[in-house]
Amino acid sequence: MRTIIKNGHIFTESEDYQADLLIEGGKIVCVGRKLPGDEAEIIDAKGCYILPGAVDVHTHMDLDVGISRAVDDFYDGTVAAACGGTTAIVDHMAFGPAGVPLHHQFEVYKKLAEGKAVIDYGFHGTAQHVNDEILEELAAMASDGIPSVKVYLTYGFRLNDADVLQILQKMKEVGGVTAFHCENHEVVEFLKQKYKLEGKTAPVYHAKSRPNLAEAEAVSRVLNLARMADDAPVYIVHLSCKESLEAVRDARRHGQKNIFVETCPQYLVLTEECYRREDGLKYILSPPLRTREDCEALWEGIADGTIQVVATDHCPFNYGIEKQMGKDDFTACPNGAPGVEERLMLMFSEGAAKGRITMNQLVKTLCAEPSRIYGLYPEKGVIQPGADADLVILDPRGSYVMTQERMHGAADYTAYEGMQITGEIRKVLQRGKVIVDGGKFLGKKGDGRFIRRKGLN
């Protein structure tokens, strides 16, 4: 089947131009003007922008956190992603039982995703402990299409500095990327217990127990360890504050390379004032929401290239059920919020439409860079011959109010309820097939394919 998208304005990470797209066999075959439309389905994108399908490299579908489970499985979550213009995800696998090899969770997650995902997907490994077997298994995981592993500096399976150093050294050797959740565990736990003893258990104390410097200290520590590992590639997930941003800039000024930085829409749009609302439990996620000053610093970080990726950390729990576990004690509330459907339009409306970033920067951080860093490029995140025909047709003239009723995931709320949005997604294509049209999902359960990702080398 041949499809031609005509009359649209194409945006890539470095260019924008008027052109038509010829799609055949699920691939972009030609980019040009006045392409012959014989025996082709025509999609008229007049007045609209054509973007590569967005790539979200930080989701938590069907995540078991012990006290509860994320409400989006790989069907609900990927339908939401598709309706929000995201056509590929790389999901962070949950911790498994103590002592298991890395492949244990890979096998678990293959069963969770197969037959459910409606868009293409990959996984990140999760390092729970370090020994010679785990270090060797990192190479095997890379061979199996998972050339990335996540390390936590907090929570139950956090790693110490010696373990982190060994992981970084091995991942550099195999051409992979190590992703880090950066918070100082001891400081956070001390402050949480302090506030509990003082009877300060309202949601706002979630933010106060995880201050900016608890994150920034851990970011600096990881960067130093990566430097010791001969500039091993390091990826900072969900960076949320100005002090962490300065730590990254300082490392780069001193010549350190292979530093990749991600932030998320919640840290660009929302502030810690949300915790003072009656529904403040909705916003308990880690790191917490910060100040307006931090938000503006992060927008500047995207604009000047300090931040390469905007992902979501999508991890939804129902406000009316799971989040209520924290109504008398913020430490008992499962951490996380939905966001995979909201991301692209938030970045367009709050970013590009308001002049905080350019359209090229939007495409770079939501599409091209995540694909490049995590081994999906050039099949994903780009508009060029040979790439997968994963595309978004966005009408900049549209507008709507973001509400939970418009969302397609399983969560009972959106963190952005009532926000006025500029622009609207008209169509989403996955490998040349229209899977979203006018907000209606038309795709098929199980059509998503596992992506065997490539390493950096």
C-alpha positions as CSV (number, residue, x, y, z in Angstrom):
1,M,0.0,0.0,0.0
2,R,1.3,3.4,-1.0
3,T,0.4,6.6,1.0
4,I,1.3,10.2,0.2
5,I,1.0,12.9,2.8
6,K,0.6,16.2,0.9
7,N,0.8,19.9,1.7
8,G,2.3,19.6,5.2
9,H,5.1,21.6,6.8
10,I,7.8,19.1,7.9
11,F,9.9,19.7,11.0
12,T,13.1,17.8,11.8
13,E,15.7,18.5,14.5
14,S,17.5,20.9,12.2
15,E,15.2,21.9,9.3
16,D,11.7,22.8,8.4
17,Y,10.3,22.9,4.9
18,Q,7.1,22.3,2.8
19,A,7.2,18.8,1.2
20,D,5.2,15.7,0.5
21,L,6.0,12.2,1.9
22,L,5.7,9.0,0.0
23,I,5.2,5.9,2.2
24,E,5.4,2.4,1.1
25,G,5.9,-0.9,3.0
26,G,5.8,0.9,6.3
27,K,8.8,3.1,5.4
28,I,9.3,6.6,4.2
29,V,10.4,6.1,0.6
30,C,10.7,9.7,-0.7
31,V,10.5,13.3,0.5
32,G,9.8,15.8,-2.2
33,R,7.3,18.1,-3.9
34,K,4.4,17.2,-6.2
35,L,4.9,13.5,-5.8
36,P,2.8,11.4,-8.2
37,G,-0.3,10.1,-6.4
38,D,-1.3,7.3,-8.7
39,E,-2.8,4.4,-6.8
40,A,-1.9,6.0,-3.5
41,E,-4.0,6.9,-0.5
42,I,-3.7,10.7,-0.1
43,I,-3.6,12.4,3.3
44,D,-3.9,16.1,3.0
45,A,-2.0,17.9,5.8
46,K,-2.6,21.4,4.6
47,G,-2.0,23.9,7.4
48,C,-0.5,21.3,9.6
49,Y,3.0,20.3,10.9
50,I,4.4,16.9,10.2
51,L,6.7,15.6,12.9
52,P,8.5,12.3,13.5
53,G,6.6,10.1,15.9
54,A,7.7,11.0,19.4
55,V,9.9,8.5,21.3
56,D,9.5,8.1,25.1
57,V,12.5,6.4,26.6
58,H,11.3,6.6,30.2
59,T,8.0,4.8,30.9
60,H,6.9,2.4,33.6
61,M,4.1,0.3,32.2
62,D,2.5,-2.4,34.5
63,L,5.1,-1.5,37.2
64,D,4.9,-3.4,40.4
65,V,6.2,-1.2,43.2
66,G,5.5,-3.7,46.0
67,I,2.6,-1.8,47.7
68,S,0.7,-1.4,44.4
69,R,0.9,-1.7,40.7
70,A,0.8,1.0,38.0
71,V,-2.7,1.0,36.5
72,D,-1.6,1.2,32.8
73,D,-0.5,-2.1,31.4
74,F,1.2,-2.3,28.0
75,Y,-2.2,-2.0,26.2
76,D,-3.7,1.0,28.0
77,G,-0.4,2.7,28.3
78,T,0.6,2.4,24.7
79,V,-2.8,3.4,23.5
80,A,-2.4,6.6,25.6
81,A,1.1,7.0,24.2
82,A,-0.2,6.7,20.6
83,C,-3.0,9.2,21.1
84,G,-0.4,11.6,22.4
85,G,1.8,11.3,19.3
86,T,4.3,8.8,20.8
87,T,5.0,5.9,18.5
88,A,7.8,4.1,20.4
89,I,8.7,3.6,24.0
90,V,11.6,2.2,25.9
91,D,10.3,1.0,29.3
92,H,12.2,0.7,32.5
93,M,11.7,-2.8,33.9
94,A,10.8,-3.1,37.6
95,F,12.9,-4.7,40.2
96,G,12.6,-8.5,40.4
97,P,13.1,-10.8,43.4
98,A,16.5,-10.3,45.2
99,G,19.4,-12.0,43.5
100,V,17.8,-12.6,40.1
101,P,19.9,-12.2,36.9
102,L,19.1,-9.4,34.5
103,H,17.4,-11.7,32.1
104,H,14.8,-12.7,34.7
105,Q,12.9,-9.4,34.3
106,F,13.4,-9.4,30.6
107,E,11.5,-12.6,30.4
108,V,8.8,-11.2,32.7
109,Y,8.4,-8.1,30.6
110,K,8.3,-9.9,27.3
111,K,5.2,-11.7,28.5
112,L,3.7,-8.4,29.8
113,A,4.1,-6.6,26.5
114,E,3.6,-9.3,23.8
115,G,0.2,-9.2,22.4
116,K,-0.7,-6.0,24.2
117,A,1.5,-3.1,23.0
118,V,0.1,-1.1,20.1
119,I,3.3,0.7,19.4
120,D,6.9,-0.4,19.1
121,Y,8.7,-0.9,22.4
122,G,12.1,-1.8,24.0
123,F,13.3,-2.2,27.5
124,H,16.0,-1.0,29.8
125,G,17.7,-3.5,32.1
126,T,17.7,-2.8,35.9
127,A,20.8,-3.5,38.0
128,Q,19.8,-4.7,41.5
129,H,23.1,-6.1,42.6
130,V,26.6,-6.4,41.2
131,N,28.9,-9.5,40.9
132,D,30.9,-11.1,38.1
133,E,27.9,-12.8,36.7
134,I,25.9,-9.6,36.4
135,L,28.8,-7.8,34.8
136,E,29.1,-10.5,32.2
137,E,25.4,-10.6,31.7
138,L,25.4,-6.9,30.7
139,A,27.1,-7.9,27.5
140,A,24.5,-10.6,26.9
141,M,21.7,-8.2,27.4
142,A,23.2,-5.8,24.9
143,S,23.4,-8.7,22.4
144,D,19.7,-9.3,23.0
145,G,18.8,-5.7,22.1
146,I,19.0,-4.1,25.5
147,P,22.2,-2.0,25.5
148,S,21.1,0.1,28.5
149,V,20.8,-0.5,32.2
150,K,19.3,1.6,35.0
151,V,20.9,2.1,38.4
152,Y,19.1,3.6,41.4
153,L,21.0,5.5,44.1
154,T,18.0,5.3,46.3
155,Y,15.2,2.7,47.2
156,G,15.7,-0.9,48.3
157,F,18.0,-2.1,45.5
158,R,20.2,1.0,45.4
159,L,23.9,0.4,44.4
160,N,26.9,1.7,46.3
161,D,29.7,3.7,44.6
162,A,32.0,0.7,44.0
163,D,29.1,-1.2,42.3
164,V,28.3,1.9,40.2
165,L,31.8,2.2,39.0
166,Q,31.9,-1.4,37.9
167,I,28.7,-1.1,36.0
168,L,29.9,2.1,34.2
169,Q,33.2,0.4,33.2
170,K,31.4,-2.6,31.8
171,M,28.8,-0.7,30.0
172,K,31.5,1.5,28.4
173,E,33.2,-1.7,27.2
174,V,30.0,-3.1,25.6
175,G,29.0,0.2,24.1
176,G,26.0,0.7,26.3
177,V,24.5,3.5,28.3
178,T,23.9,3.5,32.1
179,A,20.9,5.5,33.3
180,F,20.7,6.8,36.8
181,H,18.0,7.8,39.3
182,C,20.0,10.4,41.3
183,E,19.0,11.2,44.8
184,N,21.0,10.9,48.0
185,H,19.3,8.0,49.8
186,E,20.5,8.7,53.3
187,V,19.6,12.4,53.2
188,V,16.1,11.6,51.9
189,E,15.4,8.9,54.4
190,F,16.7,11.1,57.3
191,L,14.4,13.9,56.3
192,K,11.4,11.7,55.7
193,Q,11.7,10.2,59.2
194,K,12.3,13.6,60.7
195,Y,9.1,15.0,59.3
196,K,7.1,12.0,60.3
197,L,8.3,12.3,63.9
198,E,7.3,15.9,63.8
199,G,3.8,15.0,62.6
200,K,4.4,16.7,59.2
201,T,2.9,14.1,56.9
202,A,1.0,16.3,54.4
203,P,2.0,16.0,50.7
204,V,4.1,19.1,50.8
205,Y,6.6,17.4,53.0
206,H,7.2,14.9,50.2
207,A,8.9,17.8,48.4
208,K,10.6,19.1,51.5
209,S,12.1,15.7,52.2
210,R,13.7,15.5,48.8
211,P,15.4,18.9,48.4
212,N,17.2,20.1,45.3
213,L,20.6,19.5,46.8
214,A,19.8,15.9,47.6
215,E,19.4,15.4,43.8
216,A,22.3,17.6,42.8
217,E,24.8,15.9,45.1
218,A,23.9,12.5,43.6
219,V,24.2,13.9,40.0
220,S,27.6,15.2,40.8
221,R,28.7,11.9,42.4
222,V,27.5,9.9,39.3
223,L,29.3,12.3,37.0
224,N,32.5,11.9,38.9
225,L,32.2,8.1,38.9
226,A,31.6,8.2,35.2
227,R,34.7,10.3,34.7
228,M,36.7,7.7,36.8
229,A,35.4,5.1,34.4
230,D,37.1,6.9,31.5
231,D,34.2,9.1,30.5
232,A,31.7,6.2,30.4
233,P,28.3,7.2,29.0
234,V,26.0,8.3,31.7
235,Y,22.3,9.3,31.3
236,I,20.6,11.2,34.1
237,V,16.9,10.5,34.2
238,H,14.2,13.0,35.2
239,L,16.6,15.9,36.2
240,S,14.4,18.3,38.0
241,C,16.3,21.3,39.4
242,K,18.7,24.1,38.6
243,E,21.5,22.9,40.9
244,S,21.6,19.5,39.1
245,L,21.7,21.4,35.8
246,E,24.7,23.4,37.0
247,A,26.5,20.2,38.0
248,V,26.1,18.9,34.5
249,R,27.4,22.2,33.0
250,D,30.3,22.2,35.3
251,A,31.3,18.6,34.3
252,R,31.1,19.5,30.7
253,R,33.2,22.7,31.2
254,H,35.9,20.5,32.6
255,G,35.9,18.4,29.5
256,Q,33.7,15.4,30.5
257,K,31.9,13.9,27.6
258,N,29.2,11.3,27.1
259,I,26.8,13.0,29.5
260,F,23.1,12.7,28.5
261,V,20.4,14.5,30.4
262,E,16.6,14.0,30.5
263,T,13.9,16.0,32.1
264,C,10.1,15.6,32.1
265,P,7.1,17.9,31.4
266,Q,6.0,17.9,35.1
267,Y,9.3,19.6,36.0
268,L,8.8,22.2,33.3
269,V,5.1,23.0,33.8
270,L,4.1,22.2,37.4
271,T,5.5,23.5,40.7
272,E,5.6,22.4,44.4
273,E,2.5,24.5,45.0
274,C,0.5,21.6,43.7
275,Y,1.3,19.8,47.0
276,R,-0.7,22.4,48.9
277,R,-3.9,21.6,46.9
278,E,-6.6,19.4,48.3
279,D,-5.6,16.8,45.7
280,G,-1.9,17.2,46.4
281,L,-1.4,13.4,46.6
282,K,-1.8,13.3,42.8
283,Y,1.6,14.9,42.5
284,I,3.7,12.6,44.7
285,L,6.4,11.5,42.4
286,S,10.2,11.4,42.7
287,P,12.0,13.6,42.3
288,P,9.3,16.0,43.5
289,L,7.9,19.0,41.8
290,R,10.2,22.1,42.3
291,T,9.8,25.9,42.1
292,R,8.9,28.1,39.2
293,E,12.6,29.2,39.1
294,D,13.6,25.6,38.6
295,C,11.1,25.2,35.8
296,E,12.5,28.2,34.0
297,A,16.0,27.0,34.4
298,L,15.1,23.7,32.8
299,W,13.4,25.4,29.8
300,E,16.7,27.3,29.4
301,G,18.6,24.0,29.7
302,I,16.6,22.6,26.7
303,A,17.1,25.8,24.7
304,D,20.9,25.9,25.2
305,G,21.4,22.1,24.7
306,T,22.3,21.2,28.3
307,I,19.2,18.8,28.3
308,Q,19.0,16.4,25.4
309,V,15.8,14.5,26.1
310,V,12.3,15.2,27.4
311,A,10.7,11.9,28.5
312,T,7.8,11.3,31.0
313,D,8.6,8.8,33.8
314,H,5.0,7.7,33.1
315,C,3.9,5.7,36.2
316,P,0.2,6.1,36.9
317,F,-1.7,5.2,40.0
318,N,-5.4,6.1,40.6
319,Y,-6.0,9.1,42.8
320,G,-9.2,7.6,44.1
321,I,-7.5,4.3,45.1
322,E,-3.7,3.8,45.2
323,K,-2.9,7.4,45.9
324,Q,-5.2,7.4,48.9
325,M,-2.7,5.1,50.7
326,G,-0.8,8.3,51.5
327,K,-3.8,10.4,52.8
328,D,-2.4,10.3,56.4
329,D,1.3,9.9,55.6
330,F,3.0,11.0,52.4
331,T,5.6,8.3,52.7
332,A,2.9,5.6,52.2
333,C,1.8,7.0,48.9
334,P,3.0,5.2,45.7
335,N,5.2,7.6,43.7
336,G,4.3,8.4,40.1
337,A,1.9,10.1,37.8
338,P,0.6,9.7,34.2
339,G,2.1,11.7,31.4
340,V,2.8,9.6,28.3
341,E,-0.2,11.0,26.5
342,E,0.2,14.6,27.6
343,R,3.9,15.1,26.7
344,L,4.0,16.2,23.1
345,M,1.2,18.7,23.3
346,L,2.5,20.1,26.6
347,M,5.9,20.7,24.9
348,F,4.3,22.2,21.9
349,S,1.8,24.4,23.8
350,E,4.1,25.5,26.7
351,G,7.3,25.4,24.8
352,A,7.3,26.0,21.1
353,A,4.1,28.0,20.9
354,K,5.3,30.3,23.7
355,G,8.7,30.7,22.2
356,R,10.6,29.0,25.0
357,I,12.0,26.5,22.6
358,T,12.0,26.1,18.8
359,M,10.1,23.5,16.8
360,N,13.5,22.0,15.9
361,Q,14.4,21.7,19.6
362,L,11.0,20.1,20.3
363,V,11.7,17.4,17.6
364,K,15.3,17.0,18.8
365,T,14.4,16.3,22.5
366,L,11.2,14.3,21.9
367,C,12.2,12.3,18.8
368,A,15.8,12.4,17.4
369,E,18.0,12.5,20.5
370,P,16.2,9.8,22.5
371,S,16.3,7.6,19.4
372,R,20.0,8.3,18.9
373,I,21.1,7.8,22.5
374,Y,19.2,4.6,23.0
375,G,19.8,2.9,19.6
376,L,16.6,3.3,17.7
377,Y,18.1,5.8,15.2
378,P,17.7,6.1,12.2
379,E,14.6,4.0,12.0
380,K,12.8,6.1,14.7
381,G,12.8,9.8,15.5
382,V,13.6,11.1,12.0
383,I,11.9,12.0,8.7
384,Q,14.1,10.7,5.9
385,P,14.0,7.9,3.3
386,G,14.4,4.5,4.9
387,A,13.0,5.6,8.3
388,D,9.9,4.0,9.7
389,A,6.8,5.9,8.7
390,D,6.0,6.8,12.3
391,L,4.6,10.3,12.0
392,V,2.4,12.9,13.7
393,I,0.2,15.4,11.9
394,L,-0.2,18.4,14.3
395,D,-2.5,21.3,13.6
396,P,-1.0,24.4,15.3
397,R,-4.4,26.2,14.8
398,G,-6.3,23.9,17.1
399,S,-6.9,24.3,20.8
400,Y,-8.5,22.5,23.7
401,V,-8.6,22.1,27.4
402,M,-6.7,19.2,28.8
403,T,-9.0,17.0,30.9
404,Q,-9.0,13.4,32.2
405,E,-12.0,12.7,30.0
406,R,-9.8,13.3,26.9
407,M,-7.2,10.8,28.1
408,H,-7.0,7.2,26.9
409,G,-5.0,5.6,29.7
410,A,-6.4,3.8,32.8
411,A,-5.6,6.5,35.4
412,D,-8.5,8.5,36.9
413,Y,-6.8,11.8,36.5
414,T,-4.3,13.9,34.5
415,A,-1.9,16.1,36.4
416,Y,-2.7,18.9,33.9
417,E,-6.5,19.1,34.4
418,G,-7.9,22.3,33.1
419,M,-4.8,23.5,31.2
420,Q,-5.4,25.4,28.0
421,I,-3.5,23.7,25.2
422,T,-2.5,25.4,21.9
423,G,-2.5,23.0,18.9
424,E,-4.0,19.6,18.4
425,I,-3.0,16.2,17.0
426,R,-5.0,15.3,13.9
427,K,-3.4,12.0,12.9
428,V,-0.7,9.6,14.1
429,L,0.8,7.0,11.8
430,Q,2.8,3.9,12.9
431,R,4.8,2.3,10.0
432,G,2.5,4.1,7.5
433,K,-0.8,3.1,9.1
434,V,-3.1,5.7,10.6
435,I,-3.5,4.5,14.2
436,V,-5.0,7.7,15.6
437,D,-7.4,10.0,13.8
438,G,-9.1,13.0,15.4
439,G,-8.4,11.7,18.9
440,K,-9.8,8.2,18.1
441,F,-7.6,5.2,18.5
442,L,-7.8,3.0,15.4
443,G,-4.8,0.7,16.0
444,K,-4.7,-3.0,16.9
445,K,-3.8,-4.6,20.2
446,G,-0.5,-6.4,19.8
447,D,0.7,-4.6,16.7
448,G,3.7,-3.1,18.6
449,R,7.0,-4.8,17.9
450,F,9.9,-5.4,20.2
451,I,12.8,-3.2,19.1
452,R,16.3,-4.8,19.3
453,R,18.2,-1.6,20.0
454,K,21.8,-0.9,19.1
455,G,24.6,0.3,21.3
456,L,26.6,3.5,21.0
457,N,29.7,1.8,19.4
